[in-house]
Amino acid sequence: MSDYSDHDRHEDIKVLHGMGYAQELERSMSRFSNFAISFSIICILSGGINSLGQATSGAGGAAIGIGWPLGVLISGVFALGLAQIASAYPTAGGLYHWGSILGNRFTGWLSAWLNLLGLVTVLGAINVGTYYFFLGAFGPALGMEDTLVTRVAFVAVITALQALVNHMGIRLTAKLTDFSGYLILLTAAALAITCLLAADTWEWSRLWTFGNYTGTEGASAVWPVAVGGLMAFLLGLLLPVYTITGYDASAHTAEETINASRAVPMGMVTSVLWSGLAGWIMLSSFVLMLPSMDEAAAQGWNVFFWAMDTQVNPAVKVVLYVAIFAAQWLCGLATVTSASRMLFAFARDNGVPVASRTLATVSPRYRTPVASIWTASTLAVLFVWFTSLITIAGTPAYSIVVSCTVIFLFLSFALPIGLGLVAIGGPKWPVMGPWNMGIGTYKVVAVLSILSMALIFFIGVQPPNDWALEITLGFVVLALLIWVLVENRRFKGPPIGDEIARRQAAIAAAERAVGQGSAPAAEGQRA
């Protein structure tokens, strides 16, 4: 970029070299592009629409009017905590590095696997959500029915296209996610205006009126067990909490972002702020459009299409559907970027037991981690296929594992934030980055993040996803066993101390050999 001075370039590289890594990926993303990739993954037109039934079939209108801002606030405290750490340590695979730097090899290794598992499965969740949106929007006109083969084939095709774009370089990906940022805002505004114009009346009290539809006819498809009113409201928080995540993408693309120490934390925080505000306006307008809250709750997962069919002009509806589908595909595109950078960064330090060297390879032509891109994408498709085959206690395994995905992602956020609470101001974290909220404020944010994690875990394991508790605990026990029996002896973690100095020397030698300030690939730094 023309405004990227030599001084800024050297500062970015200096920070990266200071942690023992070469500038292998292409650093060309602007501050807006870094914001846009997180904003695209959050994508209020994806989770906000596809998971809408969790709110309307729970506490009704108050789940949007009051619950959405509360859920955004809960997710936002994690973004603030991660942003502070990211400013000091702006690297790809941020969660892994932060868990290691602020804790130890084990906490870094656990952070990596929690985040990787969450990113790969959320990619599958996003793309299968895109499939169901396409099925609901265009399926009747195309004579399309939901079958296992159709579902997996559809997800495989759109995921392959997302991987191909990522393969071809961060510049192309950034251009598309930049476009996605504008598309999301404009489409959300158009949808909000359409809903307000199509409403029979603006019954504002709906936005703060509490209902309880759990266990009732129709709504039981979403919440089959009747619970108390407070619990119904808490269950509805899964809508904003699931939607407002993915802002760690700003950190995962830190090594490709200009002035990363400032741009990355700003990208995280502003993506949450804009998504939260735009999502609240859009979904509140949708609630005002509903002919009846009771009828809407009875629609379960189909509430969005039912309301659009009932209230909106068919031609306008199709235009909105096309824009929403495009935004959802771009959401998956950005998630491939995030997941692949996490996998690349972990493999770079030999964190993956098999094929780490291959997964850490960067294409000399495209400057992207092509093996990690295609591996993460393939695993996401396999996840959709496998979980579509089985049910657990009468509930589709896919639904349960998606609940686990939310838990795994936020656990991977909470772990480094909690470690930072102890490490900040000490030898492991002596200097705050240029984006600085202050040590006292960070400690408050860290405590709130830990409390929020407890709440997310509690509501994430409620019926029909109660098996998420056993799955999560089983994963933790399995991880502990693998660490004690295998990884504790094999995995060395990110470079520290003398290892950083050795890698810096290898990087410098590689750069001198090619006669430039930053080598496209410096194999010596992985030795």
C-alpha positions, 0 to 999 in steps of 0.5 A: 500500500502506498501509505505503508512507509519503510519505517512502518514495514520495519516496525511490523517485521521487528515485532514479528522477528522479536517473537522468533518468526519470519515474515513469510505471509504477505503483509498487505491488509489495511486497518479496514480490511482487518476490521472487515474480516472479523465483521464478515465472520460475525455476519449478522446476516448469517448467525443473526438470521439462521439462529433467530428461532433461539430467541423468538421461540424462547422469551419472544420479543424481549430476547431481541430488544433486551437480550441482543444488547446483553449478549453483545456486551457479554461477547464484547468483554472477550473482544476487549480482553483479546484486543489488549493482548493482541496489541502486545503480541500481534501474531497469526494464531494469536490464541495459541501464542498468547496461551503459551506466552502468558502461561506455559507450553500446556496452556498454549497447546490447549488454547490452540486445540480449543480454538482450532476445534472451534474454528473448523466446526464453526466453519461447518456450522456457517456453511451448513447454515448457508445451505439451509438458508438457500434451501428455505429461500430458493428450494421451493422454486427449484424443487430442492429437498433436504437430503444427506447427499444434497446437504454434504454436496452443497457444503463441499462445493461452497467450501471448496470455492472459499478455499480456492479464493483463499489459496489465491492470496490475501489480496483477493480475500481482503478485497472480497471481505472489504466488499462483504463489510459494505454488503452486510451493512447495506443489506441489514439496513435494507432488511430493517427498512423493509420490515418496518414498512411491511409491519402492520403496526409498530408495537414497540412494547414487544421489544421489552415484553417477556414471553415463555414459549419453551416446550410449547407446540412449534417452539418445541422444535427449538426448545423441547423442554419447558423451563422458567421465564428467566431460563427462557431469556438466558437460552435466547442469549445463545443467539447474540453470543453465537453470532457475535464471535469470530473477531479473533480473525483480526488476530489470526491475520495479524502477520498480514496486517499493516501496523498490526499492533494498532490495527488488530485490536481496533478491528476486533473491538469495532467489528463487535460494536458495529455488528452489535448495533446493526444487528439490534436495529435489524432484528428489532425491526423484524420483531416489529414486523411479525403479525403475531408473537405467538404465531412467530414462536410456533414457527420454530426455526422457520420463523424468518421465512414464515414472516418474510412470506407473510409480510414482504413483497415477493420481488423485494424478498428475492433481492434481499435473499440474494444479498443475504446468501452472498453475505453468508458465503463471504462469512464462510470465506473469512472463516476459512482464512481465520481457521487456516492461519490458526492451523498454520501458526500451530503447525509452524511450531510443530504443534500438529502431530502429523504433517506439521512441516507441510501445514506450515508451508507457504506458497512462494507464488501466493504467499498463503499457507495453502496446505492449511487452507485446504486441510481446514476446509476439508475437515469442516466438510467431514464434520458436516458429513459425520454429524449428519449421520448420527443422533444422540439421545434423539437430538441431531449430533450436529446441533449438539456439536454446534453448541460445543463449538460455541463453548470451545471458542469462548474457552479458547478466548477465556484461557489467555485472558485469564492467564493475562490477569495473572501475567500482566505487569510481570515478566511474562507481560511486562509491556502493554501494546500501543492500544492500551486500556490500562492494567486496572481496566484490563483486570476488570475485563478479564474478571468479567470474561471469566464470569461470562464464560461460566454463563455461556457454559451453563446455557450451552449445555441445556436441553436439547444440547445437554450432551454438550456437557459430556462431550466438552468434559470428555474432550478436556479429559482426553486432552489431558491424557494426550498431553501427559502421555505424548505431547508433554515430551514431543511439543516444544511450544513457541520459541522462548529465550535462546531459541528466539535468538537462534531463530532470529539469526536464522531469519537474518541469514535467510534474508541476507541470502535473498538480498531483502528485508523480509524473506518470503520463506525462511526455513531456518526459523522452523528448524 
